Every structure is written in C-alpha cells, then in structure tokens.
Amino acid sequence: MIGKLPNGVTIDHVEGVLKSVPLPVKNQNPEQNCYTWLREAIVALQQAGYADAINVNEAINSGMARAQKTLDKGRPKDWRKLFENATKRPL
C-alpha cells in the first residue's frame, strides 16, 4: 500500500494520473524500463495527493524483494501475507 485515496477520488482520477506517465522507451540514456516507470508513476500519484510521502525507491526495493521471496518459496496460503504496506497507516 502506498496510500489511501481521499474521499471523492475515483479510479478514473487515478487512471488519468497513471496515463500521464510516459511509457518507457528502449535504448534510452538514461535507461527507461518498468522500474523507472513505476518510480515515476508513484511520484505522480504523490504529487496528485493520491499516495503518501513514502520513500519511493525503498518501497519498490522492498516490493521486489518480497516478490522474489514469493517466487522462491511459493505463494503463501493466506493472500494477506502478500500485502506490502509502505505507509505508516494501519491496514
């Protein structure tokens, strides 16, 4: 979790922000890829007030580590153990 949407914000609002983030282009310098897109998307959501002021790189690295652990050990029986909360908010 990277935040909670304010009242009145719809999926269309979030989609609009995400669509404004350009997709990565191959063979660019600096490199563009899904990781760089995700980082820019989270920053755009933060600027729109749709995501908390988290450390974006730390949150992405933590999520990637959890994904690798899931790939290595298999999916847990309880899906809630897959949930990553990058905020200080209670779930």
DRENKEDREN-964376 format. One record per residue: residue in one letter; x, y, z of N, C-alpha, C, O in turn. Coordinates in steps of 0.001 Angstrom, whole numbers, plus 524288, in hexadecimal, padded with zeros to 5 digits. Each point is the difference from the previous one (the first is absolute). Last residue first. Example, Ala and Ser with C-alpha at 12.3 -4.5 7.8 and 13.67 -1.06 7.14 Angstrom:
// residues 2
r:n.u:n.v:n.w:ca.u:ca.v:ca.w:c.u:c.v:c.w:o.u:o.v:o.w
s:83232:7F736:81BA8:80334:804A6:8003C:7FCFE:80442:802DA:801FD:80454:800A9
a:7FF25:7E554:7FF11:7FC86:804A6:80000:80384:804B0:80000:8040C:7FFED:80299
This chain:
// residues 91
r:n.u:n.v:n.w:ca.u:ca.v:ca.w:c.u:c.v:c.w:o.u:o.v:o.w
l:7F1E8:7FC3D:820FD:7FD1D:7FD73:7FBBD:7FA47:7FFA4:8013E:7FCF9:7FDF8:7FCDD
p:81066:8117C:809EF:7FE34:7FAB2:80140:7FCFE:7FDC7:7FB5E:7FDB8:802E2:7FCE7
r:811C8:80B57:80034:7FA69:7FF6B:80115:7FEBB:7FA6F:801B5:80272:7FC45:7FE32
k:80E00:80BA0:7FB89:7FF9D:7FF61:805AF:7FA51:7FF2C:801A0:7FED3:7FFA4:804A6
t:80987:7FA52:7E83A:7FE77:804A0:802FB:80045:7FEE5:805D4:8011B:7FBA0:801A9
a:80193:7F7EC:7F02F:80475:80396:8001B:7FEDB:804E3:80336:80369:80355:8009F
n:7F59C:7E7DD:7FD6A:7FE40:80527:801B7:804BF:8038B:80096:80302:7FF74:803B6
e:7F699:7ED71:7F23F:8046E:80339:801AA:7FDF7:8056B:8015C:7FD87:8028C:7FCC1
f:7FAAC:7E84C:80092:7FEFF:8059C:8002F:804B6:802DF:8022A:80211:7FE8D:80417
l:7FB43:7EE99:7FAA5:80256:80248:7FB51:7FFC5:805F0:80019:802A5:80297:7FCEF
k:7F567:7F284:80FF7:805A5:80020:800DA:802EC:8020A:7FB37:804AC:80118:8004C
r:7E8ED:7FBDC:7FFBD:80150:804E4:802B5:805D3:8006C:80120:80205:8044A:800CB
w:7F5C6:7EC5A:7F7AC:8014C:80416:7FC36:8018B:8051B:802A2:802C7:80329:7FDAC
d:7FF1E:7E8C1:80916:7FD06:804AB:8017C:801AC:80485:7FC74:80462:801EC:8007A
k:80417:7EE41:7FCFC:7FA76:7FE88:80005:7FC87:804AA:80145:7FBAB:8006C:7FDF5
p:8171F:8027C:7F881:7FDE3:7FE76:8051A:7FA2F:7FEB8:7FF9F:7FD45:801F7:7FC91
r:8110A:7FB83:7F3A4:7FBF8:8038E:801F1:7FE02:7FE32:80555:7FECB:7FB66:800B0
g:81501:80030:7F8E2:7FA9D:7FECD:7FE95:7FC3C:803BA:802AE:8014C:8029E:803D2
k:8121F:7FD7D:7FC5A:7FD85:7FC99:803E3:7FA7E:7FE5C:7FE9B:7FDD1:7FC87:80282
d:80D09:80EAC:7F228:8037B:7FBFA:80212:7FD2D:7FC07:8036B:80101:7FB50:7FF99
l:7F5ED:8137F:7F981:8019B:7FC97:7FBB5:8034E:7FB78:801FE:7FF67:7FB92:7FE3B
t:7FBF2:81151:80DCE:7FB5C:7FD07:7FE76:80150:7FC45:7FB90:7FE37:7FB89:80000
k:80ECF:81016:8053C:7FF1F:7FC22:80423:7FB52:7FC91:7FEA9:80023:7FB43:800D2
q:8033C:812FB:7F440:803E9:7FBE4:7FF3F:7FF5A:7FBAE:8040E:80078:7FB62:7FEBD
a:7F4DB:81360:802F8:7FE87:7FD09:7FB51:803D9:7FB8F:7FF0C:7FE6B:7FBA6:7FEB5
r:8056D:8103B:80EB3:7FBA1:7FCA1:8017D:7FE4B:7FCA4:7FB62:7FED2:7FB63:800AC
a:80DFE:81128:7FC2E:80220:7FBE2:80358:7FBB4:7FC36:801A8:800D4:7FB44:8001D
m:7FA38:81399:7F67B:802E0:7FC63:7FC9B:8024B:7FB7C:8032C:7FFF9:7FB86:7FE3D
g:7F7AF:81210:80AF6:7FC3B:7FCF8:7FCFC:8029D:7FC09:7FC77:7FE22:7FB9A:7FF77
s:80C84:81026:809BB:7FD7B:7FC6E:803A6:7FC11:7FC84:7FD2A:7FFC2:7FB4C:800F7
n:80834:81220:7F56C:803C9:7FBEB:80146:7FDB4:7FBF8:803B3:800F1:7FB53:7FF61
i:7F4D1:81373:7FCA3:8008F:7FC9B:7FB6E:803C3:7FB8D:8012C:7FEE2:7FB81:7FEB8
a:7FF1B:8114B:80E3F:7FB27:7FD03:7FF61:80061:7FC3A:7FB67:7FE5A:7FB81:80068
e:80F9D:81042:8025D:7FFC8:7FC1F:80431:7FB26:7FC8D:7FF77:80053:7FB40:800AF
n:80170:81303:7F3E2:803D6:7FBE9:7FEC7:7FFEC:7FBAC:80411:80057:7FB64:7FEAD
v:7F4B7:81360:80455:7FE54:7FCEA:7FB7C:803D3:7FB96:7FED0:7FE5B:7FB8D:7FF38
n:7FC13:80E15:8129C:804DE:7FF8D:7FD17:7FEF6:7FC3E:7FB7C:7FF95:7FB48:800CF
i:7F028:80FCE:80675:80364:7FB9F:80169:80525:80075:7FD05:8006A:802F5:7FC3B
a:7EDA3:807B6:80724:80567:801B2:7FF2D:803B3:7FBC5:801FA:8027B:80092:80415
d:7E9A9:7FAE4:7F4AA:802BD:80265:80467:80598:8017A:7FE7B:80206:7FE40:7FC01
a:7EDD6:80141:7F61E:8039B:7FC67:80294:802D7:802FC:8044C:800EC:804B3:7FF8E
y:7F2C7:803D0:7F58A:7FD97:7FAD0:8001E:80379:7FBE9:8028D:7FE4F:7FB8F:800BC
g:8044C:81766:7FA48:7FDA9:7FF42:80524:7FD65:7FABB:800A5:7FCE0:7FF3D:80393
a:80D9E:80826:7EDD2:7FA58:800BB:7FF82:7FD3D:7FF7C:80546:7FB52:80109:80065
q:816DB:7FBEA:7FE4A:7FF1D:8057B:7FE9F:7FA34:8013D:7FF78:7FE57:80467:800FC
q:806BC:7EA06:801EA:8011C:80338:8049A:7FED0:805BE:7FEE0:7FD92:802A7:80331
l:80140:7F1B7:7EEDC:7FBA5:7FF28:803A3:800C7:8032D:804FF:7FC40:8021B:80227
a:81162:7FDFE:7F1B8:7FB7E:802D4:7FDD3:7FB3C:7FF68:8038C:7FD15:803BD:800CB
v:811DF:7F298:8038B:800F5:80597:800E5:7FB65:80336:7FDF9:7FE50:803B1:80294
i:80168:7EA79:7F9DC:7FF0B:800ED:80593:800D5:805C4:8014C:7FCF7:80247:802F5
a:806FD:7F880:7EBF3:7FA5C:7FF99:800F0:7FEBA:80111:805BA:7FC3B:802BF:8012A
e:8157B:7FC48:7F982:7FD8E:804D8:7FE2F:7FA1B:7FFFC:800F8:7FDBB:80412:8012E
r:80B88:7EC83:802DE:801D5:80441:80360:7FD60:80527:7FE76:7FE1D:802DB:80360
l:7FEC6:7EEAA:7F1EE:7FD5A:7FF71:80508:8018A:80467:803B1:7FCAF:8023B:802AC
w:80C0C:7FCB2:7ED29:7FA90:801B0:7FF50:7FD1D:7FFC6:80538:7FD2B:803A4:8015C
t:813E8:7F5F6:7FE18:80006:805B9:7FFC8:7FA76:80214:7FF44:7FEA4:8041A:8021C
y:80353:7E9AD:7FDCF:80182:8020F:80521:7FFDE:805F9:7FFFB:7FDF2:80266:803A1
c:7FF6C:7F451:7EC97:7FB59:7FFC8:80357:80124:80227:80578:7FC8C:80240:8027A
n:80FD4:8059E:7EF7F:7FDE3:7FAB2:8005F:7FB50:80012:803A9:7FE4C:80428:801B6
q:812D8:8081F:7F4C2:7FA7F:80006:80180:7FE1A:7FA5B:7FFFC:8012E:7FD04:7FC6C
e:812D3:80DFA:80470:7FCAD:7FB88:7FEC8:7FA6A:800DA:801F3:7FF24:80231:80431
p:80C7A:80ED0:7F744:80046:7FB77:8036F:7FBEA:7FBDD:7FE9A:7FC12:80112:7FD72
n:806F2:80191:7F4D5:803DE:8012E:803F1:7FE45:804FD:802BB:7FFE0:80418:7FD7C
q:7F719:7EAF7:7F5FE:80079:8057B:80185:80457:80098:80402:80167:7FC49:802B7
n:7F5F0:7F3ED:7F403:804F5:80234:7FE1E:80073:805DD:800FB:801BB:802F0:7FC9D
k:7EAD3:7F685:804C6:804D6:7FCEC:7FFE7:80491:8033E:7FDF9:7FF5C:803CD:7FD20
v:7EFAF:8038F:80D74:801CB:7FF5C:7FA9F:80536:7FD1D:8002C:80376:80164:80309
p:7EA6F:80117:80AC5:8059B:7FFDB:7FEED:8011E:7FF17:7FA2F:7FCFB:7FD7D:7FD39
l:7F183:80CA6:808B6:8020A:7FAAE:80020:805D0:8000F:7FEBF:801D6:80370:7FD2F
p:7F40D:80D37:80BB3:8018A:7FD8E:7FB0D:80217:7FA74:800CC:802C1:7FEE6:803C8
v:7EEC1:80B6A:807AF:80579:7FE67:8008F:8019E:7FD29:7FAFB:7FDCF:7FBE9:7FEBE
s:7F0B7:809C0:80432:8034E:8048D:7FEE2:805D2:7FEB9:80067:8034A:80312:7FE4D
k:7EEED:7F0C0:805FF:8007B:800A0:7FA50:80375:8049C:7FE87:80201:80039:7FBA2
l:7F9EC:7FCD3:81632:80381:7FBEF:7FE03:800BE:80063:7FA17:80445:7FF08:7FE04
v:7EFC8:80C7E:80A3C:80559:8011E:801BB:803C2:7FC08:7FDA4:8041C:80172:7FDF6
g:7EA1F:7FBB7:7FEF2:801D0:804AC:7FD41:80591:80169:80170:8031B:8016E:7FC9E
e:7F46B:7F0F2:80C78:80170:7FE67:7FAB6:8020E:804A4:7FCDA:803BA:7FF74:7FD02
v:7F555:803E0:81392:80506:7FD47:8006F:801ED:7FE6E:7FA94:80497:800AD:7FEBD
h:7EAC4:806AC:80223:803E7:803EC:80178:80578:7FD8B:80021:803C0:80226:7FDE5
d:7EDF4:7F2B0:7FF60:80101:80334:7FB57:8040C:8043D:8011D:80337:80136:7FCA2
i:7F651:7F439:81100:803E6:7FD37:7FCE8:8014B:8030F:7FB0B:80465:7FFBF:7FE11
t:7F495:80C23:81127:7FE4D:7FB28:7FD7B:80486:7FD6D:7FD1D:80435:8023F:7FF69
v:7F79A:80C0F:81173:8039F:7FEA6:7FBCB:7FE6E:7FAAE:7FDD7:7FF6F:7FC36:802E8
g:7F7D6:80B8C:80BDB:7FE7C:80256:7FB0B:803A3:7FED4:7FB79:7FEB0:80120:7FB83
n:808EB:7FDDB:817BF:7FA79:7FF73:7FE9A:7FEF1:802CE:7FAE1:80205:80442:7FF0E
p:81179:7F583:80348:7FC65:80395:802A3:7FA61:7FEF0:7FE48:7FF14:7FDE5:7FBC7
l:80F9C:7F2D6:8041B:7FDCA:80434:7FCD2:7FC6E:80378:8033C:7FCFF:7FE15:8033A
k:81426:7F770:803B7:7FA5A:7FF3A:7FF80:7FDCC:804AB:7FD16:80179:80478:80100
g:812C8:7F185:7FF29:7FCA0:8042A:801E5:7FA54:7FE75:7FF99:7FEB1:7FBC3:7FE26
i:80F50:7F90D:7FD17:80307:804DB:7FFC7:7FCC7:804AF:801C3:801D6:80470:7FFC8
m:7FF8A:7E4E4:801FC:7FCAA:8048F:80000:80385:804CF:80000:803D3:80048:802E7
